[in-house]
Amino acid sequence: MMPASVSPTTARATDFVAAHRVGAENLGRRLADDVGDPDAFAAHLRQGLARLADPAYLAGQRRVAPGIGQIHGVRWPLIEGVKRGFRGATRGERTSSWLFLVDRLLGEPELEARWVAFGLLERLVVDDTERAWQLLRRAARDASDWITVDSLAHPVGTGVLNEAYRWAELEQLVYSPSRWERRLVGSTIATIPFIEHRRGRLPEVAGHGLGLIRELIGDAEPDVQKALAWALRSMALVDRAATTRFLDHESTIAAENEDGQRAWVIRDAMLKLDPADAARIRTRLGGVRRRPGAPPTSRASETASRFGAGLLGRPMPEAPLG
């Protein structure tokens, strides 16, 4: 029985997940039989996801992510259940044949199939990094909602941790004309400390992460601003002293220029700071607030505007997967 303090909506969601958890994991296990046939895998996944869909959750997703596109409405714990079942059934197997399977799933109309594909990419990006990275970049270019972007951050962060030079590829995205690709920079930085506790919290992670945030802070898009604040809270777990110095410096810039976009990110990031430091920065920002329609003030936007129609942010041709 649920505690009296649990809302009816939460209780219903919990009951729905409990009733379908086994079915989700069984679906993942059955899908392991179809890895050699991408079309059959996609069809069986689509049918299984339709059975796991919850109309109430579908309506909720459309409220929190307006314009999200075509979805079944499968609750996230059940998507994780599908991944878990598949992972258990394929443990120890070679992943080389999954490349074309992921390629097929990324073309599915319903987003949940792509989110399942991201789970496969978490393993592929370790075993076949270069070709898996091509698929990650394509998924980033195609993303058009924050749920997809933040789901993509985990395999992207895994790739960055395994090959440190991938930080440079994240750096390219700060100039992207797509707010979703710019958001991916922030959400990846935010996620990395939780992918692997040891490597994800090394000092160089804060060094790279804060450097990228420095380029993007001042972005005019709320979707990007939220990811940057999330990233700064994560960087405070990695190196609180460096993050505090960063926020001190950026808050001075925001106060001197009445930069409300920069100030909003800083305020939202201060939860993980020492209370005395947070109070000092909050006082400095005073009444600096976001203004509707204000232009971006980030370094990245300034650089991109100077290049105009140059190569920054322009999609580049893909090499063939095979």
Secondary structure, 3 states (H helix, E strand, C coil): CCCCCCCHHHHHHHHHHHHHHHHHHHHHHHHHHHCCCHHHHHHHHHHHHHHHCCHHHHHHHHHHCCCCCCCCCCCHHHHHHHHHHHHHHCCCCCCCCHHHHHHHHCCCCCHHHHHHHHHHHHHHHHHCHHHHHHHHHHHHHHCCCHHHHHHHHHHHHHHHHHCCCHHHHHHHHCCCCCHHHHHHHHHHHHHHHHHCCCHHHCHHHHHHHHHHHHHHCCCCCHHHHHHHHHHHHHHHHHCHHHHHHHHHHHHHHHHHHCCHHHHHHHHHHHHHCCHHHHHHHHHHHCCCCCCCCCCCCCHHHHHHHHHCCCCCCCCCCCCCCC
